Each structure stands twice: as structure tokens, then as C-alpha cells.
Amino acid sequence: MSRKLIRSGIVVSFMTLISRVLGLVRDVIIANLMGAGSSADVFFFANKIPNFLRRLFAEGAFAQAFVPVLTQYQENNTTDEIKELLAKVAGTLGVLVTVMTLVGVIASPILAALFGGGWFYAWLNNEPDGAKFELASLMLKITFPYLWFITFTALSGSILNTRGRFAVSAFTPVFLNISIIIAALYIAPNLDKPEIGLAWGVFCGGVVQFLFQIPFLLKEGVWVKPSWDWHHPGVVKIRTLMLPALFGVSVSQINLLFDTFIASFLMTGSISWLYYSDRLLEFPLGLFGIAIATVILPALSKKHVNADSEAFTSTMEWGVRAILLLGLPAMFGLILLAKPMLMVLFMRGAFSFEDVEMASYSLMAYGSGLLSFMLIKILAPGYYSRQDTRTPVRYGIIAMISNIGLNLLLAYPFGYVGLAIATSLSALLNAALLYRGLYRQNVYKIKASTVVFFSKVLLSTGIMALVLYHLDPSQNIWLGWSLHQRGVMLIELIGAGALSYLVSLVILGVRPWKMKGA
């Protein structure tokens, strides 16, 4: 595996770490301000819909379709032809997203009714929860324009990534977190409805993220004047690849949104508990899974264009091993330390110990699917880099339908925790189908050496889990400590777990710092 790819992965992981840490700070402040009550439920709902569309449309399907095509242009076309492609893509995408944004703002009550069916039903029947529907409709008008700004941010980030400037797009989300933190500290507390102040923080975050990337586009010489051209060959290719990718790359996001719909029928706090547990899940997922996937997609695309099948397989193998190495201990760590992490990060102000307990159950359920979520991020580029977006969509639809069925099956006996279990199980199914497809197409097959590698990682993770289980104090001891004492103990537990894992790996002959894909 090339040193350049590894360096890129480290850079993206570091920048993502900064963003995730600020994201946790943001959520700590929100938890202190609103806890897991009605206001928090509505804010997370209003923030989730444009974010869902962002991941589905902008960062997800668009990036997976756009990066391979742009890579091909950069390898085979002139500078003028590349700029022409960028101009046509920016103009065509801009018109579509502008229309979508306007529709979303105008039709916000319809969106609130569609995705918050429980609240809409309560509103129709003059029940107390009907106020959530009215507030959600208002807040969507504020948060929905975020989609417009973040779409062009995603376009800019994809362009810079194909040119090896990974750090810029990885660092950009920092500004969203800063905007929401400022709104939570200085705007929201002064309003009768603090959640509206947070909504304006989301809007401003989108603006700042977009503006931040402009100087880097100018420096790279890829700042172009957008122009509409639906029939440009590059645009045609991108939209042809993008349509099926809407499902294939974003099944987990569709599942999470469906979770929100079902949760709107459940007890107050369900959406918030799912949100806080999902945010902790997103920390290792973004730090490791998305960071590795970000750097291997352009690399895989280039190797496919150059018909270098051996290097393609080696890159896939490196990605899978990296995910196993980092994802497996992270998964067990989330499950074993779910309650301590929630206590340290969120248990203050309006966020009670009851909220900690409730959120810990969904965090453990989500955590059980972390490795599957990460593998999806690595296996999907094996298709998209070869401009095959049709195969993953079939698997995505299967996984999505399975999630809906599991949601309906598990929501009644297990409530919101059942929704998290269903999401993790559907992710496992999706990852298995993606690997089976690559195997059958003779694109990628796990090597015997990787199976041995996995067994060593699994054994080391088991040792780490035993160490954590042995060292973790009882719940009463945790509750009797101050915030400072809890924080110190959590850091010590994470450090002890990481050290035991690393020592076990070394004893078993694994050298993570020398890991290669072949």
C-alpha cells in the first residue's frame, strides 16, 4: 500500500477527529440546554431531514458518482475539458438543488407530516404532541436551506479530494459545529424556544462551510462559472450513475430516517435517545470508516481507469484490514462503555441519569452494527470506483426493506431500542451482500492471510473486552463521583483498553504501523 494513501488516511482521520470532538462538545451543550425532552426531539427532527438529504443526495450518491467520472476526466482529458465538466456539473446540480430547497421550505408542513407521522396524527386529534408538528414545520423552513449550501460544499470537497487535498473537506464540518455551539451559547438561551436559535445555527453553519472552500478552489484553479447543460456527456454519465446510487450508498441514512418516523409514535424522548446514541456511533464511524473510504475511492477509481487490477485488489484489501483493525475494538468499546460515556459527556443540566440509561440501550444496539456500517463504507467504493451503481442498489433495497420489516417487528416489544437493533441487522445484511457481489464478480476476495489477521484482531479485542469488564466500576460508584472523577476514570478505561489491545496484537505478531494491503 502506497505511503501517500496511508498519509492521506491519517490526515483525513486527524481532521475528522477535530470535527467529531467539536461535534461532541456541541451535543454536550445541547444536552445541557434541552436534555431529551420535546424541544430536543423537535430540533433533532428538523435537523435530521436536511442532513438526510445531504448524505443521500450531496455527499452520498453524488460523490460516489462524481469522483470516478472526474478522475477519468483528469486522467484522459485536457484542462479545458475538465473545467467544462465542472462548470456543467455545478450549474446543473445548482438548478436542481435550488428547486429542491425552495420546495422543501414551502412544503415544510408536508415534510413534517410525512416524516413525523405520530406528531401529525396528534395534531389532527388536538393532542398535546400536536405542538411538536407545528414547531417542526416552522423549524424546517430555517434548517432546510442548509441543503443548498452543503450540496456545493460537497461538490467542492469532491473536487479537492480528487486532487489530493483531503484535509480541506475533512476539516470543513468543524464550522458547522462552531456555528451551532455559538448559537447554543449566545442565541438559544435568550429565546422562548431555544430550539429555534439552534436551527439558525445550522443555517449559518451551511453558509460558512460553503464560503470556507472557495479560496482553495481558486488556488487549485478549478473555480468555474456554473452553466446548465443536462445533456453534457459528463453530466449524463454522472446522473446515470447517481440515480441508483441514491439507494446504494445511503441505505443506513434511509433506515435512520425511518427510525425517526416510527419513533414519532413512541414515548417522548425516543428521537433524542436515538440521536445521542447515534452521535456516539458516528464518532468512530467518521474517524475510521468514512475517513478510510474517502481516501480509497479516488485511489480505486484511478487504478480502475489504469486497468491495474492487482493494485485495485491491494487497495481493497488494505481498506478491509484497516476497518477490521480499528472497527472491531471500537465496536466492543462502545458496547461496554456505553453508560460511562453518556454519563461523562451528557449527564448534566436537563440531561438526567434516566436519559443516560435509556440512551445507553440504543447505543449498545447501534454499537453492535458499527463494524457492518464501516465495512459498507469500504465495500461500496469497490463498485462505485468501477462506475457500477446498479449492483449496490439491489442490495440496498433488500437491506432497506429488511430494516422496515424488522422495525415493525421489533418496535412493539422493544420500543426505540428495537429500531436501533433493526438498523444494525440491516447493515449487517447490506455488508454481506456487498461482499458477496464483489466475490462473485471476481473483483475482490478476502485473502487467507486476512482471515488469519482477523482472528488475531478478534482475539486481541476479546482480551481488551475482559480488561474493560474487570476494571469498570459499578454503577453506584460512577454515580457517586464528580464529573471530573468520571472523566478521569473514562480516560483511564479507554487507555487501558487501547493498551491491552495493542499489546495483544504485538504478542500475536500484528504490527499495525506496518500494515499492508497485499
C-alpha positions in Angstrom: 0.0 0.0 0.0 1.4 3.4 -1.0 2.7 5.7 1.7 0.7 8.5 0.1 -2.6 6.7 0.6 -1.7 5.9 4.2 -0.7 9.6 4.9 -3.9 10.7 3.3 -5.9 8.4 5.6 -4.1 9.8 8.6 -4.7 13.4 7.6 -8.4 12.8 7.0 -8.7 10.9 10.3 -7.0 13.8 12.2 -9.2 16.4 10.6 -12.2 14.3 11.2 -11.2 13.9 14.8 -11.2 17.6 15.3 -14.7 17.8 13.8 -16.0 14.9 15.8 -14.6 16.3 19.1 -16.3 19.6 18.4 -19.4 17.7 17.4 -19.4 16.0 20.9 -18.9 19.5 22.5 -21.9 20.7 20.5 -24.0 17.8 21.7 -22.9 18.2 25.3 -24.1 21.8 25.2 -27.4 20.9 23.5 -27.9 18.1 26.1 -27.3 20.6 28.9 -29.7 23.1 27.3 -32.6 20.8 26.3 -31.9 17.3 27.6 -34.0 14.7 25.8 -37.4 16.3 26.0 -39.9 17.7 23.5 -37.7 20.6 22.4 -34.8 18.3 21.8 -36.9 15.9 19.8 -38.2 18.6 17.5 -34.7 20.1 16.9 -33.1 16.8 16.1 -36.1 16.0 13.8 -35.8 19.4 12.0 -32.0 18.9 11.6 -32.2 15.3 10.5 -34.3 15.8 7.3 -31.9 18.2 5.5 -29.0 16.2 6.8 -30.6 13.1 5.4 -31.0 14.7 2.0 -27.4 16.0 2.2 -26.0 12.5 2.8 -28.4 10.9 0.3 -28.1 13.5 -2.4 -24.9 15.6 -2.0 -22.2 13.8 -0.1 -23.5 10.3 -0.7 -24.8 9.4 -4.1 -23.3 12.5 -5.8 -19.8 12.0 -4.5 -19.8 8.3 -5.4 -20.9 9.1 -9.0 -18.9 12.3 -9.5 -15.5 11.2 -8.2 -15.0 8.3 -10.6 -16.1 10.4 -13.6 -13.9 13.4 -12.6 -10.9 11.0 -12.0 -11.4 9.6 -15.5 -11.5 13.1 -17.0 -8.4 14.1 -15.1 -6.5 11.1 -16.5 -7.7 11.3 -20.1 -8.9 14.8 -20.9 -7.5 18.3 -21.2 -7.6 21.1 -18.6 -10.3 23.0 -20.6 -12.4 19.8 -20.8 -12.1 19.2 -17.1 -13.2 22.8 -16.3 -16.1 22.5 -18.7 -17.2 19.4 -16.9 -17.0 21.2 -13.5 -19.0 24.2 -14.9 -21.8 22.0 -16.3 -22.0 19.8 -13.2 -22.1 22.9 -10.9 -24.8 24.6 -13.0 -27.0 21.6 -13.5 -26.7 20.5 -9.9 -27.3 24.1 -8.7 -30.6 24.4 -10.5 -31.8 21.1 -9.2 -30.9 21.8 -5.6 -32.3 25.3 -5.7 -35.7 23.9 -6.8 -35.5 21.2 -4.2 -34.6 23.7 -1.5 -37.5 26.1 -2.4 -39.9 23.2 -2.5 -38.7 22.0 0.9 -39.1 25.4 2.5 -42.6 25.9 1.1 -43.7 22.3 1.8 -42.2 22.1 5.3 -45.6 21.1 6.8 -45.9 18.3 4.4 -42.4 17.1 5.2 -43.1 17.3 8.9 -46.3 15.3 8.4 -44.6 12.7 6.2 -41.6 12.0 8.5 -43.2 12.8 11.8 -46.4 10.9 11.3 -47.0 10.5 15.0 -46.9 14.2 15.7 -49.1 15.0 12.7 -51.7 12.4 14.0 -51.6 14.1 17.4 -52.1 17.5 15.8 -55.1 16.3 13.8 -56.6 15.0 17.1 -55.8 18.1 19.1 -53.5 16.1 21.4 -50.5 17.7 23.3 -47.9 16.3 20.9 -49.5 18.2 18.1 -47.5 21.2 19.1 -44.4 19.3 18.0 -45.7 19.1 14.5 -46.3 22.9 14.3 -42.9 23.7 15.7 -41.2 21.1 13.4 -42.9 22.7 10.4 -41.5 26.2 11.4 -38.0 24.9 12.1 -37.8 23.1 8.8 -38.2 26.4 7.0 -35.0 27.5 8.8 -32.9 24.4 8.5 -33.9 23.2 5.0 -31.8 25.8 3.1 -28.7 24.2 4.7 -29.1 21.6 2.0 -28.3 24.2 -0.7 -25.1 25.3 0.9 -23.9 21.9 1.9 -24.5 20.5 -1.6 -22.0 22.9 -3.1 -19.7 22.2 -0.2 -19.8 18.5 -1.0 -19.1 19.3 -4.7 -16.1 21.4 -3.8 -14.9 18.8 -1.4 -15.1 16.1 -4.0 -13.1 18.2 -6.5 -10.4 18.8 -3.9 -10.3 15.2 -2.9 -9.6 14.0 -6.4 -6.7 16.5 -6.4 -5.3 15.0 -3.2 -6.5 17.9 -1.0 -8.3 15.7 1.5 -7.7 17.9 4.6 -9.9 20.7 3.4 -13.1 18.8 3.1 -12.4 16.8 6.2 -11.9 20.0 8.3 -14.9 21.8 6.8 -17.6 20.3 9.2 -15.8 22.0 12.0 -17.5 25.2 11.1 -21.0 23.7 11.4 -20.2 22.6 14.9 -18.8 26.0 15.8 -21.9 27.8 14.4 -24.3 25.6 16.4 -22.1 25.9 19.6 -22.2 29.7 19.2 -26.0 29.6 18.7 -26.5 27.3 21.7 -24.4 29.5 24.0 -25.4 33.0 22.9 -28.7 32.9 21.0 -30.8 29.9 22.1 -30.8 30.8 25.9 -32.3 34.2 25.1 -35.3 32.8 23.2 -38.6 31.4 24.5 -38.0 28.4 22.2 -34.2 27.7 22.3 -34.5 25.1 19.6 -35.2 27.9 17.1 -31.9 29.5 17.9 -30.2 26.2 17.2 -31.9 26.0 13.9 -30.4 29.3 12.9 -27.0 27.9 14.0 -27.5 25.1 11.4 -28.4 27.6 8.7 -25.3 29.8 9.4 -23.1 26.7 9.5 -24.1 25.8 6.0 -23.2 29.3 4.8 -19.7 29.3 6.5 -18.8 25.8 5.2 -19.5 26.8 1.6 -17.5 30.0 1.9 -14.6 28.3 3.5 -13.8 26.1 0.5 -13.9 28.9 -2.1 -10.3 30.1 -1.6 -9.0 26.5 -2.0 -10.9 26.1 -5.3 -9.3 29.3 -6.5 -5.9 28.2 -5.5 -6.3 24.9 -7.4 -7.5 26.8 -10.5 -10.8 24.9 -10.5 -13.2 27.8 -9.7 -15.6 27.9 -12.7 -18.7 29.7 -13.7 -21.7 27.3 -13.4 -23.8 26.7 -16.5 -26.8 24.4 -17.1 -26.3 21.5 -19.5 -28.4 18.5 -18.8 -27.1 16.7 -21.9 -23.3 17.2 -21.4 -21.7 13.7 -21.7 -20.1 14.0 -18.3 -23.3 15.2 -16.7 -25.2 12.4 -18.4 -22.7 9.8 -17.0 -22.9 11.3 -13.5 -26.6 11.4 -13.3 -26.9 7.9 -14.8 -24.6 6.6 -12.1 -26.1 8.8 -9.4 -29.7 7.6 -9.7 -29.2 4.1 -8.4 -26.5 5.3 -6.0 -29.2 7.3 -4.2 -30.2 4.0 -2.6 -27.0 2.0 -2.7 -24.8 4.4 -0.7 -27.3 5.8 1.7 -29.3 2.8 3.0 -28.2 3.4 6.5 -29.5 7.0 6.3 -32.8 5.9 4.9 -33.0 3.4 7.8 -32.3 6.1 10.4 -34.9 8.4 8.9 -37.5 5.6 9.0 -36.4 5.1 12.7 -37.4 8.7 13.3 -40.8 8.2 11.7 -41.5 5.2 13.9 -40.1 7.0 16.9 -42.5 9.8 16.5 -45.2 7.4 17.6 -43.3 6.3 20.6 -42.8 8.0 24.0 -41.3 11.5 24.2 -37.5 11.3 24.3 -37.3 8.4 21.8 -35.9 10.5 19.0 -33.4 12.2 21.3 -32.2 9.0 22.9 -31.6 7.6 19.4 -29.9 10.8 18.3 -27.4 10.9 21.2 -26.5 7.2 20.8 -26.2 7.7 17.0 -23.9 10.6 17.6 -21.5 8.5 19.7 -21.7 5.8 16.9 -20.8 8.5 14.3 -17.6 9.3 16.2 -15.6 6.1 15.3 -17.6 5.7 12.1 -16.4 9.1 10.8 -13.0 8.9 12.4 -12.1 5.5 10.8 -14.8 4.2 8.4 -15.6 7.4 6.4 -12.0 8.7 6.6 -10.7 5.5 5.0 -13.5 5.3 2.5 -12.8 9.0 1.5 -9.2 8.3 0.5 -9.6 4.9 -1.2 -12.4 6.0 -3.6 -10.2 8.2 -5.7 -7.4 5.7 -5.5 -9.6 2.8 -6.6 -11.1 5.0 -9.4 -7.6 5.8 -10.7 -6.5 2.1 -10.6 -9.6 1.1 -12.4 -9.0 3.7 -15.1 -5.4 2.5 -15.5 -6.6 -1.2 -15.6 -4.3 -2.0 -12.6 -6.4 -4.9 -11.2 -3.6 -6.1 -8.8 -3.3 -2.6 -7.2 -7.1 -2.3 -7.1 -7.3 -5.6 -5.1 -4.5 -4.5 -2.8 -6.2 -1.2 -2.0 -9.5 -3.0 -1.2 -7.6 -5.4 1.0 -5.9 -2.6 2.8 -9.2 -0.9 3.4 -10.8 -4.0 4.8 -7.9 -4.8 7.1 -7.8 -1.2 8.4 -11.6 -1.4 9.2 -11.1 -4.7 11.0 -8.2 -3.4 12.9 -10.0 -0.2 14.1 -13.6 -1.1 13.9 -13.7 -4.3 16.0 -12.3 -2.8 19.2 -14.3 0.4 18.7 -17.5 -1.7 18.4 -16.8 -3.6 21.7 -15.7 -0.4 23.4 -19.0 1.4 22.5 -21.0 -1.5 23.9 -19.0 -2.0 27.1 -18.6 1.7 27.9 -21.9 3.0 26.7 -23.3 4.1 30.0 -20.0 5.7 31.3 -19.5 7.6 28.1 -23.0 9.0 28.2 -22.7 9.9 31.8 -19.4 11.8 31.2 -20.5 13.6 28.1 -24.1 14.4 28.6 -25.3 13.9 32.2 -25.7 17.5 33.4 -28.3 20.2 33.2 -31.5 18.9 31.6 -30.0 15.5 30.7 -30.8 13.1 33.6 -29.5 9.7 34.6 -32.7 8.3 33.3 -31.8 9.7 29.9 -28.3 8.1 30.3 -29.9 4.7 30.9 -32.4 5.0 28.0 -29.8 6.2 25.5 -27.3 3.5 26.6 -29.6 0.8 25.5 -29.9 2.2 22.0 -26.2 2.9 21.9 -25.4 -0.7 22.6 -27.8 -1.8 19.9 -26.3 0.7 17.4 -22.8 -0.2 18.5 -23.3 -3.9 17.6 -23.6 -2.8 14.0 -20.6 -0.5 13.9 -18.3 -2.9 12.1 -21.0 -3.5 9.5 -21.5 0.2 8.9 -17.8 0.6 8.4 -17.5 -2.3 6.0 -20.3 -0.8 3.9 -18.2 2.4 3.6 -15.3 0.3 2.3 -17.0 -2.3 0.1 -19.4 0.2 -1.7 -16.4 2.1 -3.3 -15.4 -1.3 -4.9 -18.5 -0.8 -7.1 -18.6 2.9 -7.5 -15.0 3.2 -8.5 -15.8 0.9 -11.4 -18.8 3.1 -12.2 -21.2 0.2 -11.2 -24.0 1.8 -9.2 -26.7 -0.7 -10.2 -25.5 -3.7 -8.3 -25.3 -1.9 -4.9 -28.8 -0.5 -5.3 -30.3 -4.0 -5.5 -28.5 -4.9 -2.2 -29.5 -1.5 -0.7 -33.2 -2.0 -1.5 -33.1 -5.5 0.1 -31.4 -4.2 3.2 -33.9 -1.2 3.4 -36.9 -3.5 3.1 -35.5 -5.8 5.7 -35.0 -2.8 8.0 -38.6 -1.7 7.6 -39.8 -5.2 8.3 -37.5 -5.5 11.4 -38.6 -2.1 12.6 -42.3 -3.1 12.5 -41.4 -6.4 14.1 -39.1 -5.1 16.9 -40.6 -1.7 17.7 -43.6 -3.1 19.6 -41.7 -5.3 22.1 -38.5 -3.2 22.4 -39.6 0.3 21.5 -36.9 2.7 20.3 -34.2 0.1 21.1 -35.8 -2.3 18.6 -35.4 0.4 15.9 -31.6 0.5 16.7 -31.4 -3.3 16.6 -33.2 -3.3 13.2 -30.8 -0.8 11.8 -27.7 -2.8 12.9 -29.1 -6.0 11.5 -30.0 -4.5 8.1 -26.4 -3.0 8.0 -25.0 -6.5 8.5 -27.1 -7.8 5.7 -26.1 -5.0 3.4 -22.4 -5.5 4.1 -22.7 -9.3 3.5 -24.5 -8.7 0.1 -21.9 -6.1 -1.0 -19.0 -8.6 -0.3 -20.8 -11.5 -2.0 -21.3 -9.3 -5.1 -17.6 -8.4 -5.3 -16.7 -12.0 -4.7 -19.0 -13.3 -7.5 -17.7 -10.6 -9.9 -14.1 -11.7 -9.2 -13.4 -8.1 -8.1 -12.4 -8.8 -4.5 -12.0 -11.9 -2.4 -10.7 -11.9 1.1 -7.3 -13.5 1.3 -6.4 -16.3 3.7 -3.9 -14.0 5.3 -6.6 -11.5 6.1 -8.7 -14.3 7.7 -5.7 -15.0 10.0 -5.3 -11.3 10.6 -9.0 -11.0 11.6 -8.6 -13.9 14.0 -5.7 -12.2 15.7 -7.7 -8.9 15.9 -10.7 -10.7 17.3 -8.6 -12.4 20.0 -7.0 -9.1 20.9 -10.4 -7.4 21.1 -11.6 -10.2 23.4 -8.7 -9.6 25.7 -9.4 -5.9 25.6 -13.1 -6.5 26.5 -12.1 -8.7 29.5 -9.8 -5.9 30.8 -12.6 -3.3 30.4 -15.1 -5.5 32.1 -12.8 -6.2 35.0 -11.7 -2.5 35.5 -15.1 -0.9 35.0 -16.5 0.3 38.4 -20.1 -0.4 39.4 -22.9 1.9 38.6 -23.3 3.2 42.1 -19.6 4.2 42.2 -20.0 6.1 38.9 -23.0 8.0 40.3 -21.1 8.9 43.5 -18.3 10.5 41.6 -18.0 14.1 40.4 -17.8 14.9 36.7 -14.1 15.2 36.9 -13.7 11.8 38.6 -15.9 10.2 36.0 -13.9 11.8 33.2 -10.6 10.7 34.6 -11.9 7.1 35.0 -13.3 7.0 31.5 -10.0 8.2 30.0 -8.2 5.5 32.1 -10.5 2.8 30.9 -10.1 3.8 27.3 -6.3 4.0 27.7 -6.2 0.6 29.5 -8.4 -0.9 26.7 -6.2 0.5 23.9 -3.0 -0.6 25.6 -4.2 -4.1 26.2 -5.4 -4.3 22.6 -2.2 -3.1 21.2 0.0 -5.3 23.4 -2.1 -8.3 22.5 -1.7 -7.5 18.8 2.0 -7.2 19.1 2.3 -10.5 21.0 0.3 -12.2 18.3 2.6 -10.8 15.6 0.5 -8.0 14.2 2.3 -4.7 13.6 -0.4 -2.1 12.8 2.1 0.5 11.8 3.5 -1.8 9.1 0.1 -3.0 7.8 -0.1 -3.5 4.1 -3.0 -4.4 1.9 -1.1 -7.2 0.0 
